[in-house]
């Protein structure tokens, strides 16, 4: 039987467009990526570091799970370091690190999303970690004890020329600098307090 001219004997079906394959989402050990960082619930300058007000009121109000003391001097003092890690309130872990380690920890995605309180003894260390890339938008100044060479700006805070220089650098970056000993105190602008003595 002859096939009709131009007839192939079967009808060509139109090809269906291929649907794109669903890609599996990349596996992440936690819900944050490498460009995310720990959440700083409070950055506070208080040379008494972890004490009653910090351990009770401030930790509860800022809802932090870790307190990190950032100080080269304290990190090098084994006895003081050990004592500080033991006085954290229940449910909160305390650490003592030097400035360089704080910058590394902040950039480590392992700690991304963890809510922390940073405690400093002076503004120079705050300025150093900000220079190192740690993102801080506000600093609470709670206590800087008076000693020789310092000038009192109020009953809880005393500063010297080095402190003033560091505060000015932080202020120039647009970082809020507010002075409060306890959370219920009204916020005072640190630069206004400094202006009274820096003439």
N, C-alpha and C positions, 0 to 999 in steps of 0.2 A: 504494500500500500504506500503510495507516494505521499510524502509530506507536502502540504500546501506551501507554495512559495512564500517566503518571509515569515513562516510560522515555525517557532522553535519547539512547540509541543508542550511548553510550560509557561506559566505566567509569573513574571518576576514581581515579588512582593516588595513594597517600599521598606527600606531599612528603618528600624526604630532608632531614634536617637538614644545614645547611651547616657544613662543617668550618672552623674558624678558619684564616685564612691565616697561614702561617708568616712571621713577621717576620724580616727580615734584621738580624743583630746590628749595632749602630752601629760605624762604622769608627773604630778607634783607632790612632794612629801607634805606640803602644807598649802593652804589656799592663797598664799602670797608668792609673788614672783621675785626674781633677783633684784628688781629695782624698788622693792618695797622695804620699809625699815621698821624698827621698833617704834611704838607709839610713846611719845614722851608726855606722860600725864602731868608731870610737874618737874620743872628745873628750879632748884632752890639753893641759894647760898646761905649757909648756916654753919659757922665754925664749930658748933656743938654736934653737928651731924645728926645721928639717930638718937633722939631723946623723946621724952613723953609726948610732946605735941606732934612731932613727926610720926612717931610710932602709932599713935591712936587717931587723932583727928585728921591729919593730912592724908594718911594712907587710905582711910575710909572715904574721904571726900573726893579723892582723885581716882579711886578704884584701881589701884595699881597692884600687880602681883610680884613685882621685884623692886627693891631699892638698890641703886648702884651708887656707891660713894666713889667719886672721881677725884683722885689726888695722888700725885707722885709721892709726896711725903708720907701720907697715911699708908699707901700700898707697900712702902718700904719698911714700915713699922709692924713687925710680925705680931706683937702683943696687942697693939691697938686694932689691927686688922681682925684678929681672932675675936676680940670682944665685940666689935661692931657686927660681925656676922651672926653673933649669938643673941643680939637684942632686938631682932626684927619681930614684929607682931605675928601672931598665928596666921598662917595662910600667905605670908609674904616672905620671900627669900631675899637675903641681903648679900651683896657682893662688894668687894673693895678692889678697884682697878686703877692703874695709872692712866694718864691722859692718852697715851699712844694706844693702849689696849682698848679704851673706850671707843676710839675712832674705828678700830678693827671690828669690834663687836657690833657697832651700829651698822656697819656695812655688810655684816654676815647675814645672808637670807635665813639662816637657821633661827634667828631671833625675830624675824619679821612679824609684825602684828602684836608682839608682846607689849603690854602696857607697863611702863616703868616710871619710877621717880629717880631723877638724878640729883645727887647732893654734892655740893662743892664747899670748900672753905674760903674761896676767894674768886673774884670776877676774872682774874687772869686765866685761870684754868677753863672757865666757861668760854672765854674768847679764843683760847687755843683749840678747843674741840669744834667750835663754830668754823674756825679757819680750816680745820681738818675735814669739813663737809657735813658735820652733824647739824641737822635742821632743828633749830630752836626758835620759837616765835615769841616766847615770854619767859622772863626770869623773875622769880620771887626772891627778894632779899629779906631774910628773916633775922639774921644775927651775925654781926661782925664785931667781935669784942675789941674794946679799947686797949691799946698798948702804946708804948713809947713810939713817937713818930706819927701816930694817927690822930685824926681830928674827929670828934663826935658830930654826927649830923642829926641824930636823935638818940633816944635812950637805949636803943638796941644796936645801932650801926655806927661804926667808926671806919674812916677811910684814910689812906695815905695817897701820895702822888701816883703810885703804880696802880692802885685800885681805881682812881679817878680816870686815868688814861684808858684802862680796860673798859670801864663803863661807857666812856665816850665812844670807843670803837664799836661796842655792842649797840649803842643808841644810834650810831650812824648807819647801821645795818637795818634799822627799823624794828629792832627787837624791843618788845615792851619790857620795861624795868620797873617793877612795882615793889614797894617796901611794905611788908606786913609780917608781924611776928607770928600772929595766929590768923586762921582763915576768917574769923569773924571781925577782924580789924578792917577799917576802911583802907582801900588801896591808896598809897601815897606814891607820887612819881619820884623815882630815885634821882632823876636828873634835877628836879626842883630842890631836893635836899642838898645835892652836891653844889648847886649854884650858890647856896648860902655861904659855903665855906671856900669855894674855889674862886678866889678873887685876885 
